[in-house]
Amino acid sequence: MRVKDDTKVNAIFEATTQLTSELGLSNLTMSSIAKRAKMACGTLYIYFDSKEQLLNELYKHLLLSGTFSMLPSIQHFPLKKQFSVIWSNVLQFRVSNSSEVVFMHQFRYSSFVSEETSKLDEQFLNFIRGLLDRGKQELIIKDIDNGLLVPLLYGYANTLARQLVLDRTELTQEKIEQSFQVCWDAIKS
């Protein structure tokens, strides 16, 4: 069995996110990814059996190396601080990694999502829902259905990051704190 080269995997992932931003997920082909990654299409298939497998592995990689990875290290923080750290991480990632964010958004709503990847995505959402539920029990968060609160948080972070990128506005600590305060004011009791 041949050992997989992390440098090649990273090149494949980078090519995939770039091409998704340029062409869209539905127009993405294994041959276009291989060409952008500067490798033979056959080499690409050594690493990934199919486009679906590649997309799922890339999504899991981005999810696990991003905000998801830091959740265990903040669980001892007070509730508001946990939300603040997550907010800061999510905004910084979204502003600094626009191609990856385009990929993640398109992938999340595609037919390529495997059951395993869907479960991983659900774990992150369950963490956020758990924080919201805890905040409601402690009378810190408004007693509103999480089905309304989660899209409020996600939508604001997504739209704000996209606008900052479009306007080429620097994401400063002050902007992170101000935007978090707007968000916090919207959900607190």
N, C-alpha and C positions, 0 to 999 in steps of 0.2 A: 504494500500500500504506500502511496506517495504522500509525503508530509505536505500539508498545505502551508503556503507562504502568507503570513499576515499582511505583508506589503501588498501582495496581489489582491487579497480580500479587501483591504482598504481602498485600493484603486478601483475595484469593482463597485464598492459601495459609493465612492465619490462620483464615479461616472453615472451610476444609477440616479443619485439625487440630482445631479446637474441636468441630466437628460429629462428627468421628470419635470423639472422647472421649465425646460425649454419646449418639450414635446407633449407633456401630459402622460399620465400613467398608461392610458389605453394605447398610445402610439409607441410605447417603449418596446423594443425587441432585444433579444439576447445578442444578436449580431451588432446592433447599434451600441449596446453597452460594452461589448468586447472591443469594438473599434475605438470608442472613447477611452477605454482603460488601456489601450495600446497592447492588446494581446489577441491571440487567435481565438476564434469562437470555441474551438475545441477545448482550449485551456479553461475558458469560462465554465464549461460543462464539467470539468474536473472538480470545480469548487461547488457548483450548484446544479442539481439535476434539471431544474426547470425555472422559468421566470417566477412562478408562484413561490417556490422555495427561496429563491434569492430575495424577493420582496419581503417575505415573512422574516427571514433572517436579518435583513437590514432594519426592518421596523423594530424587531426585538432588540437588536444592538443599540439603536438610538434610544429606545425606551429605557433599557437597563443601564446605559451609560449616562443618562441624563438625570432628571429630577428623581426618578424612581429609585436610583441607587442611594440617594442621600436620606430617604425617608426613615430608615432605622436609626440613623444618628440624631434625629431631631425629636423622637417620640417623648423624650423626657422634658422637652421645653413646654412652657405654658401654651395654651391653645392659640392665642393671638400670635405669639412668636413663631409657632409652627406654620401658621398661614402666611406670615410675613416672609419666612425663609423660602417656602414653596413659591410664593409670588415672585420674589426676587430671582430665584433660579429659573422659573418658567420664562419670565420676561427676558432675562439675559440670554437664555438659550434661543428663544424665538428671534431676537434681534440679531444675534451673532451667527445664526445658522439658517438663513432664509431658505436655501435650497432644501435642506433637511426638513424644515417645517412644511414646505410645499409638498414634499414627498409624503410625510406623515399624515397630513390632512387628506391628500388624495387616496392614500392607501387605506386609511381608517374606514373610509366609506366605499371601498371597492369590493368586488366579489373575490378578490385574491386572499382575503384574510382567513387564515386557518383557525380552527377551533382553539388550538394551543395559544396562538397569538391573541385571539379575542379574550381568552381567560387572563392573560397577562395585562392587557389593557384594562380589564375589569378590576383587577387587583388595585391598580392605581386609583380608579374611580371609587372603589370601596374604601380606600384609605381616606379620601376626601370626604365621602359621605359619612364615614365614622367620625371624622373631626366635626363635621356639621352637626351630627346627632349629639355628640358630647357637648358641643356648645349650646345646643338647645336644652339639654338636660341641666346644664349649669346656668341657664337663663342668660347666656352671653350672646347667642345667635337667635335671630328672629325665628319663631316657630312657623316656618313656611316649608312646604314640601321641597325635598332635595331636588326633585325634578325641575323646580324653578330656580333654585339657588346654584346648582352646578352649571347650567348654561349661562347664568349671569356671570359667574367667575371666569369660565372658559371663554365666553364671548368677549368679555372686556379685555382679557389678557391677549387674545388672538388679534382683535381689532387694533388695540393700542400698539402692539408690537409691529403689526403690518404698517400702520400709519407712520411710526417712527422710522422704519426702513424706507418707506416711500419718500418721506420728507428728508431723509438722510440726517435725522436728528440724533444726536448722541444720547445714549441712555445713561444718564448720570445717577448717582446714588440718590440725589434729591428727587429726580423724576420717579425712581422706583418707590421711594417712601411716600411721595405725594399720591401716586397712582394706587398704592396699597391702601392709603388712608381713604381714598374715594371708595374703593372696593369694600373695605372694612365697615365704613359708615353705611353702606348699602345693606350689609347682612347682619350687623350687630343689633341687639335688642334695644 
